[in-house]
Amino acid sequence: MKNLTSIEEGKTNAVISYLTIIGTVVAIILNHSKKNEFASFHIRQMIGLNILSFLNQWIIFQYFGYLAFYIIGGITLVLWFIGFIGVIKDEERKIPIFGDHFQEWFKTF
């Protein structure tokens, strides 16, 4: 379990990262000067979810149509809720399927 003080210090940035792509960018900037591992964990999750959402809007929709768009969009929304609930509960809860990958791919954040 993470240090409770570390979680408290990073929670605001972690919550901000879940508030749209702009929130993710703001959280990255705020977390850059004083790295907090709890915030970084959730920022990495949201970078991945934002990319998944972008791919859904531009590629899935264009090539596979509305049905695939809505299915992937619904899955992305559920994954967002799982991550956000993790922040609220002070947990580093990886989102299913992609969480490990997001942590590895975006480890510089």
Secondary structure, DSSP 8 states (H G I E B T S, - for coil): ---HHHHHHHHHHHHHHTSHHHHHHHHHHHHHHS--HHHHHHHHHHHHHHHHHHHIIIIIHHHHHHHHHHHHHHHHHHHHHHHHHHHHTT-----TTTHHHHHHHTTT-
